[in-house]
Every structure is written in structure tokens, then in C-alpha cells.
Amino acid sequence: MRIRAGLRWFGVATGTIVVVLGCAYFYAIAPHHSFAPPESAAGLLERADELAWGNEWAEAQPLYAKAERLFESQHQPSKALYAQVTASNSLACSLVNQFPIRVPACRMFGIEVS
């Protein structure tokens, strides 16, 4: 009788731990959307990041450039720099993805060649 109660307790505890860890994993990998207006600098940057994450670099590049200009006008140099660097990576990735060649310099900047 005590063994069954112990096994039942162990099963409930294990199930609870699995559910909690599963939820934490999902929260960690799921994209977190901000509530920024779509045409704001933060909204444009978020949309460009989503496009880049989906390997749509060519569509993301103009959004990064526009977000960079808006961040510069808002005197947020760190975010403007992020948009500028990511835009240059997006341009390189869009060029690399058009041609079936391997470019070693792209790996230096974290650009994956598929």
C-alpha cells in the first residue's frame, strides 16, 4: 500500500516537472512580440527580425534601413547600430543565397550559407 502511494506521488511529481519544463522550453523558443506600433522604429525592427529569422533577407533589408534612420532621429545610437549591422548582414545574406557558392567571409559575420 505504501509503495503504491509512493509510486503515485512519484508519477504526479514527475508529470508536474515535465509539464513545467515543457512550458519553460516553449517560452524560451517562442518569439516574444512587443506591443510597438508597426510603423514605429521598434515595430519595423521587430518585423525585419522576423523576416530575417525566416531567411527572407531581401525583404528585411529595407525595414532595417528605415528602422536605423528612425532610431538615429530618436537619438538611440545603440539600436541604430544594431539595425545598421543587421542590415549589412541581410544584404550579404541575400547576395550569398542567390549564388550557389561558399563565401568564407560570411561565416566570420555569422552568416550561414545554405
C-alpha positions in Angstrom: 0.0 0.0 0.0 2.8 2.4 0.9 4.7 1.5 -2.3 1.6 2.3 -4.4 1.2 5.7 -2.7 4.9 6.4 -3.2 4.7 5.5 -6.9 1.6 7.6 -7.3 3.3 10.6 -5.7 6.4 10.0 -7.9 4.3 9.9 -11.0 2.5 13.1 -10.1 5.8 14.9 -9.3 7.4 13.6 -12.5 4.5 14.7 -14.6 4.4 18.1 -13.0 8.1 18.6 -13.6 7.8 17.5 -17.3 4.9 20.0 -17.8 6.8 22.9 -16.2 10.0 22.2 -18.1 8.0 21.9 -21.4 6.3 25.2 -20.7 9.7 26.8 -19.9 11.2 25.4 -23.1 8.3 26.7 -25.2 8.5 30.1 -23.6 12.3 30.2 -24.3 12.0 29.4 -28.0 8.7 31.2 -28.9 9.2 34.7 -30.3 8.1 37.5 -28.0 6.2 40.2 -29.7 6.3 43.8 -28.5 3.3 46.0 -28.5 5.1 48.7 -30.5 3.1 50.2 -33.4 4.0 48.6 -36.7 5.4 51.8 -38.2 7.5 52.8 -35.2 11.2 52.1 -35.2 10.8 49.2 -32.7 7.9 47.8 -34.8 9.9 47.9 -38.0 12.9 46.3 -36.3 10.8 43.5 -34.9 9.2 42.8 -38.3 12.6 42.9 -40.0 14.0 40.4 -37.4 11.0 38.1 -38.1 11.7 38.2 -41.8 15.4 37.6 -41.3 14.7 34.7 -39.0 12.5 33.2 -41.8 15.5 33.7 -44.2 13.8 36.4 -46.1 16.8 38.7 -46.0 15.9 40.8 -49.1 12.6 41.8 -47.7 14.1 42.6 -44.3 16.9 44.9 -45.5 14.7 48.0 -46.3 13.0 47.6 -43.0 16.3 47.6 -41.2 17.4 50.7 -43.1 14.2 52.6 -42.2 14.4 51.5 -38.6 18.0 52.7 -38.4 17.0 56.2 -39.7 14.2 56.4 -37.2 16.4 55.3 -34.3 19.0 57.9 -35.3 16.3 60.6 -35.3 15.2 59.4 -31.8 18.9 59.6 -30.6 19.1 55.9 -29.8 22.6 55.1 -31.3 22.8 51.5 -29.9 19.6 50.5 -31.6 20.5 52.3 -34.8 23.8 50.5 -34.8 22.1 47.1 -34.3 19.8 47.9 -37.3 22.8 49.0 -39.4 24.9 45.9 -38.7 21.9 43.6 -39.2 21.0 45.4 -42.5 24.5 44.9 -43.8 24.3 41.2 -42.8 20.9 40.9 -44.5 22.3 42.4 -47.7 25.2 39.9 -47.6 23.0 37.0 -47.0 20.6 37.9 -49.7 23.5 38.1 -52.1 25.0 34.8 -50.9 21.7 33.0 -51.1 21.3 33.9 -54.8 24.5 32.2 -55.8 25.4 28.6 -55.1 28.9 29.4 -53.8 30.6 29.3 -50.5 31.9 32.6 -49.1 34.2 32.1 -46.1 33.9 35.7 -45.0 30.2 35.3 -44.4 30.9 32.8 -41.7 33.0 35.4 -39.9 30.0 37.7 -39.6 27.7 34.8 -38.5 26.0 34.4 -41.9 25.1 30.9 -42.7 25.4 29.7 -46.3 22.8 27.2 -47.2 
